[in-house]
Amino acid sequence: MLASGLLLVALLACLTVMVLMSVWQQRNSRGKLPPGPTPLPFIGNYLQLNTEQMCTSLMKISERYGPVFTIHLGPRRVVVLCGYDAVKEALVDQAEEFSGRGEQATFDWLFKGYAGVSFSLSLSLSLSLSLSLSLSLSLSLGVSLYRPGWIAVAGFLLTAGSTSAGANIDPTFFLSRTVSNVISSIVFGDRFDYEDKEFLSLLRMMLGSFQFTATSTGQQPQLYEMFSSVMRHLPGPQQQAFKELQGLEDFIAKKVEHNQRTLDPNSPRDFIDSFLIRMQEEEKNPNTEFHLKNLVLTSLNLFFGGTETVSTTLRYGFLLLMKYPEVEAKVHEEIDRVIGKNRQPKFEDWAKMPYTEAVIHEIQRFGDMLPMGVAHRVIKDTKFRDFFLPKGTEVFPMLGSVLKDPKFFSNPQDFNPQHFLDEKGQFKKSDAFVPFSIGKRNCFGEGLARMELFLFLTTIMQNFRFKSPQSPKDIDVSPKHVGFATIPRNYTMSFLPR
C-alpha cells in the first residue's frame, strides 16, 4: 500500500515537472510569437477547445487574444488569423513568406506529401501555375466536350425535376450526379450514366469522406487533426473515411492507366491527357513534379472538389431560397427578363444579371464551405505585425471570419443578397469575399466553380420553383456540421414546374 502511494506521488511529481518544463519551453521558444492560452504537454490546448465547434472556439479565443494568436492542437503549434485585415496582410501583402503548405492530417493520410488541388495540400506554386494552364487548356480544347456535356446535364436536370412530379425528394444525389458529370467530362473526357452503380458508389464515397471532415459526431476529424500520429492506428470513423478515399484513388488510377494506353500526344482528350503529355515533355527533368502519383492525386482532387464543393453549395442555396421566397422570386424575374424561357442559360448572361450574381455570392458567403481555410506555413523566419514567426510555423487563415467580418458585411450572420448590391441594384464586389481563399494558394478551380454555380442554378430556376414541406419561417438554415468543412442540414424539397 505504501509502495503504491509512493508510486502515485512520484507520478504526480513527474507530471508536475513536465507541465512546468512545457510552460518554460513554450515561453522561451515562442519568442515574439502571438499570444495564446498556455498549452499542456501532448494535449496542447485541448481543454480550452470545444472540438465539436472548433471554429466557434477559435473565434472566442480571438476575443481574448486578438485577431492573431497562437494555439496548440495537441502537439501542433498553429498561428491563427482572424478577420480580413490579418488574413489579407499574411496571404496577400506577405504572400511569399506565407506560401508554404501546412498540415491537413485527414487528407495527408492519402496524399502522403503529393499534390492536392481542392485542399491545397502540397501543391507547389510552380505546379499550381502549370496545372492552371493545363486545366485552362483542357477547358478550351473541351468546349466541344463541355457544351454537349452541359446540354446533356441540363436535360437530366429538367427530366429529373419533371419526373419527380412535385414529390418531396432529397436533392443530395440529384445534385451530386449532375455536378460530377460536368467535372468528369473535363478530367476524364467522358460522362457517367446517371444510374451507373460504380458512379453512385463513387458519389457515396465522396460524400462520406467530405462529411467526415465536417461532422461533430465523436469529434473525430478535429481529434484526428490533433492526434493523427496515434489515431491513424486506432479503430474509428477515420478508418472508414480513409477506406473511401482509397477507393476513390483506386478508381482514378484505373482511369489514368487507360489514358496511358490510348494516349495520342497530338490529340489530348481531357485533363489527364494534358498532364500525361507534360510528363513526357519533362521526363528527363529530375526535379519535375509532373509524375504519375501527382497526376492521380490531382485528378482525384479535381473530381472530388468539383463534385462536393459545388453540389454542397447548391444544396445550401436551395434551402436558403426556400427560406427566403422573396429572393427566389427576384431571381425568377431576372431570369425571365434576361434569358427568357425558350433558350438555355449561357455563362455570358452572368454579366447582365446582377441580382442573381449577388445571390450566388451570398450563398457562398453564408454557406462558408471551408471556414478554417487550409493550413499554410511560413517558408522562412517571418516578421508579422509585432510578432516573429520562425520558419515552419503553421498558420490557419480563418476564411469564415473574413466572410463574416462586420467591417464588410452589415449583418454578417444573416442571409442578405444586399451585401453584394449597391444603392442602384448593381453588383458590388467585396474584398472580403474569399470562399476560394486569396493569395498564392487560392483555388485555381475558382473560374470553373463560378461557371457551374451560375449555369446549374439558372437552368433549374428557369424551369422550376422550389417548395419545402415546411413553411419558410420553420426552415432551419443553420449548418448541420461545422468542422473543417460546413455541411447544410438534410432536407427534402419538391420541384414545381413554372
N, C-alpha and C positions, 0 to 999 in steps of 0.2 A: 504493500500500500504506500509506504514511504517512498519506495523507488519510483512508483508510477507518479506520485506527486512531484518528486524532484524532476522527473522527465517532463511533466507538464510545464513546470516553472521554466525549465531550460528552453522548451519550445517557444513559450511566450516571450522569453528574453531574446531569443534569436529573431522572432518575428518583429519585436520592437526595434532591434538593431537594424534589421533590413529596412523597415519603414523609415527610420531616421537617416540611414545611408541613402535611401532612394531620394528623400527630400533634399538632402545635401547635394547629391549628384545632380538632381534636376536644376537646383538653383545655380549651381556652378556651370553646368553645361548649357543652360539656356542663354547665358549672357544677356543680350538685349532682345531675346525672343519676346513676342507679345505675351501679355499676362494671361493667366488662366487658372482654373482650380488645381490644387496640388494633387498629383496622382499617387496611387498606391502601387506597390510592386506587382507586376504582371497584369493586374486587372485595370490599371490606369485610373480613369475617371468613371468607371462603370457604375459606381454607386451614385454619381451625380447625374446620370443619364437615364431617361426613360426610353429603352430601346424599342418600345412599341410606337413611340412618337419621337423618333430621332431628330427630325427637323425642328419640331417644336422645342425639344430640349436644348438644341444648339442655339436657337433664337433667344431662349430665356437666358442662357449663359451670356450671350452677347449684350443683353440688357445690363448686366453687371460689369462685364469686362470691356465692352466697346465693340465696334464693328470688326476689329482684328484681334483674335485671341488664339491661345494655344490650348488644345485638348488632347488627351491621351486615350485612344481607342484600344484598350488593352495595352500591349507594349508599343503600339504605334503612336508616334508623336505627330500631330497634324495641326497646321495653322489654318484657321477657319476665317473666311472673308464674307462679311455680310453687307448687303446694300450695294447700290450701283457704284458709288464712288470708290469703295475699296476694291470691288471686282474689276472695274474698268482700269484703275491705276495699275493693278497687277497684270491683267491679261492683255491690255492694250498698250498702256504707257510703258510698261516694263515687260513686254511680250517675250523678248528673247530670254530674259532671266527665268521666267515662269513657264518656259516651253517644254519642260520635261514631263514625262508621264508619271503619275502616281500609281498606287496600287489599287486595284479593284478586285479583291480576292475572289469574289464569287465567280467572276469571268476569267480571271487569271488561271484558275484551275484548268480551264480548257485551252486558253490561248497560249499558255506556257511561254510568255515572252515574245510571241509573234504579233503581227499587226492585227489591229481591230479597228473597224471604222465607226460603227454605231456608238461604241462606248469609248472611242479614242484611247484605246489601251496603249499598245507600244508603238503605235504608228509614228514613224519619224516624219519630220517636216518635209524632207525631200520626197519620201514615198507618198505622203499625203498629196503633194502637188502633182506628182506623176499620176496617181490614181484619179485625181480630179480630172486630169486631162484624158485619161483612159475612159472614165465614165462619160465625160462630155462627148468623146469620140463615139462611144457606144450609142449614146442618145442620138447624135446627128446621123450616124450610119443607120440607126434603128428607127428613123422616122417611119420607114416602111414597116418596121416591126411594131412601133408604139401606136401609131394611129389605127391600123386594123385591130391591134390588140385592145385599144381603148374602145373601139366600136363594139368589139365582142363583149368586153366587160360591161359597157353601158347596156348592151342588150340583155345581159344576165341580170343586171340591177333592175331593169324595168320589168323583165319577166318574173323575177323572184318577188318583186314588190306587188305585182298584179296578181300572181297566183296565190299570194297569202290571203287575198280576198278579205282584207280588213281584220284578219285574225291577229291576236297578240302573239308576237314572236320575240325571242331573244336575239338581238341583232349581232351578237358577238361573232359567230362564224359566218353569218351572212356578209359582214363587212370584211373579215379577215380573208375570206376566199377571194373576194373581188380585188381587194388591195394587193394581196400576194401575187395575183396573176399579172399585175402590171409590172412589179419588180422582177417577176420570173421571166417575162418577155425580154427584159433588158439584160439580166445576168445570164440566163440560160438560153435566150433566143427562142423560147417556146413557152406555151401556157399549159396549165393542167386542166384536165376535165374536172368540173366542179364537184363531181361525185367520186372522183378517184380516191380509193381507200388510202393509198400512200400519201396523197396530198393532205387528206383530212388528218391523218396521223401526224404529219409534219406540223400542221397548224396547232394541234393539241400540244405537241412538244414545245413549240414556241410560246404558246400561251402559258403553259405550266411553268417554264423556266422564267418567263418575264414576270409572272405573278409572284414567283418565289422572291425576286428582288424587292418586291413591294410589300409582301404580306407581313402582318404583325403577329400572325399566329405563331406562338412559341418564340417570337423574336429572333427567328433563325438567321435571316440574312445579316442583320446587324451584328449578332453574336459571331457569325462566321467571319465578318469583316474584322472583328476584334481578335478572334482567337483561331484564325484559319489553320495555323500550324498544328493545332490539336484536333479541331473539329473535322478536318478533312479525313481523319482516320476513324471517326465515330459514326455510328448509325444515326439516321435522322433525315428530315426532309431535304437537306442539302444533297444527299446521295441520289435522290430521285431527280433533282434538278440537274446534277452532273450527268446522269444517265440520259436525260432528254437532250442536253447539249451535245453529248457524244453521238447520239443518234442523228442529230442534225448534221454534225460534221461528217459522219459516215456517208450520208446522202450526198452532200456536196462533193466529197471525194470521188464518188462514182460519176457524178456529172463531169468533173474535171478530167477523169480518165477517159471518158467518152470523147470529150473535145480534143484531147491529146491525140487520140487515134484517128480522128477525122479532120484535123486542122488543115485549112488551106490558108497559108500566110497572106495570100493576095486577096482573100475574101473573108474577113472576120465577120462572124455571125452575131457576136454578143460580147459582153464584158469579159467573160472567161477567155475567149479567143484573143481579145486585145491584150490581156495580161500575158497569155502564153507567147504571143509574138514578141512582147517586150522581154520576156525571159530569154528567148532565143537571141535577141539583139545584145543582151548583157551576159550571156553565158560565160564569157571569158573574164568578166569583172569579178574578182574575188570578194569584193565588198557589196555586191549587188543585194538589194532587198527584194528583187523580183525572183522569187523561188517558189517551189511548189507549196510549201507549208503556208506561206503568206497568201498565196492565191486561194487556197482552200478556206482559210480563216477570214480573209477579206470578203470573199463571195458569201460566206456564211453570215458575216455581219451585215452586208447589204441586204441579203434575203431576210434575215431576222429583223433588222431595224426598219427596212422598207415595208415590212408587214405589220409588226406590232405597234410601232410608234404612230403610224398614220391611222391604222384601224382603231386603236385605242383613243386617239384624238377625236376621230369621227364619232365614236360611240359616246364619248363625253359630250360632244357637240349636239347630238340628237337629244340627249337628256336635257341639256340646257335650253334647247329650243322648245321642248315641250313644257318646261318650267316657265318660260317667258314667251307665250304665244304672240305677243305684240312684236317681238323681234322676228319671229318666224314670218309673220305677215309682211313685215317690211322687206325681208329678203325675197319673198314671193313677188312682191310688187316690182322690185328692181329686176328680177329675172324676167318677168313678163315684159317689162319695158325695154330692156337692153337685148335680150336673147329671143324672147317670144316663145311660142310653143311648138314651132314647126321645124326647128333645127337643133342639133346638139350643141351644147356649150363648147366654146373654144377657149384656150388659155388667154388669147388676145382680148377676150371680153373683160378680163380682170381689171384692166385699166379704166374701164367705163363703169365700174360697179363699186364705188367707194364704201357703200354701206355693207355689202357682202364681204368686202375685204376687211373692214373693221370687225365684223362678226367673227370671221375666221381667226384674226389676230387675238380677239378677246377670248375665244375658245382655247387657244393655245396658252394665253397668259393665265387664265383662270385654271385650266387643266394642269399646268405646271408639271409636265411629264417627268422631268428629271430634276427634282427640287434641290438636290445636293450637288448638281453638276457632275462632272467627272474629275477624278483626282489629278492634280498637277504636281509638279516637283520643280524646285529651283535647281538649275543646272550648274550654278556656281554660287559662291558666297554673295549674298544679296542684301543691300540696304533697302528697306521698305518702310517708308514713313520714318518713325523714330526707332525702328527695330532692326535687328540684324538676324537674317535667316541663313544659317550655314548651308553650304552645298548639300543637296539631297533632301532638304526639308520638304515634306509633303504638304500640299495646300488644297483645301476644299473651297472652291468658289461657290457659294450658295446661290444658285441661279434663282431659286424660289424667292429669296429675299430681294432680288432685283426686280423680278416680275411683280412683286407686291410692295415695291418701295413707294411709300406715300408721297415722296417728293415728285413722283412722276404720275401716279395714279390716285385720283382724289378719293376714291373709295376702293382700295385695293382688295378687300375681302368680298366685294360684290361683283357679280357678272354685269357688265355695262359696256356695250359697244361704243358709247360716247367717249370712252378712254382713248379711242383712236379716230375721233372725228373733230374737226374744227367747228367754229360757230356757223360756217356756211354749209356744213354737211359734207365737206370734202375729207378724204382720208388724211390722217395726220400721223406721221411716223413718230416713234418714240425710241430714244436711245436705250431705254430700259427694257425693250422687247428683245429678250435674249434666250428664247427656248432652244436655239441651236448653239448656244454659248457665243462667245466673242473671242477675238484674237487669233493666234496662230493655230489653235487646236479646235476651232469651231467645226461643226459638222459639215463636210463637203457635200452631203446629200441634201442640203437645205433647198436648193432650187427645185429638185425633183419632188421633195415632200410638199412644197408650197403648190406646185402644179397639181399634184394628186389631190390635195385637200380641196382646192378650188373646183376641179373637174368633178370629183365624186359628189361633193355637197350640192353643186348647182344642178348636176344631172338628176340626182334623186329629188331635189326640191322642185325642179321644173315640173315634175310629174306627180309628186305626192305631197300630201300633208301628213304631219306626224300626230299620232294620238296615243296618249298614255291611258292605261286603265285607272289611273289616279287623277284627281283634279290637280291643276298646276300648283295650288298652294300646298298640297300634300307631298309633292315630289321632293325628295331629298337629293340635293346636288353636291353634298359634301362627299369627299372621296371614301371609297371602301377601305383602301390601304394607302399609306404614305410611308414608304421606306426609301430605298434608293430610286424607286420609280413610284409614280402615282397611278392608281387604278380606280376607275369610277365604280360605283355600285352596280350590281347586277339588276337588270330591269327588263321588262317586256314592253313592246310597243306595237302599234299597227300602222300600216302604210295605207292611207286613204287616197284613191286617185283624185286628182284635181279636175 
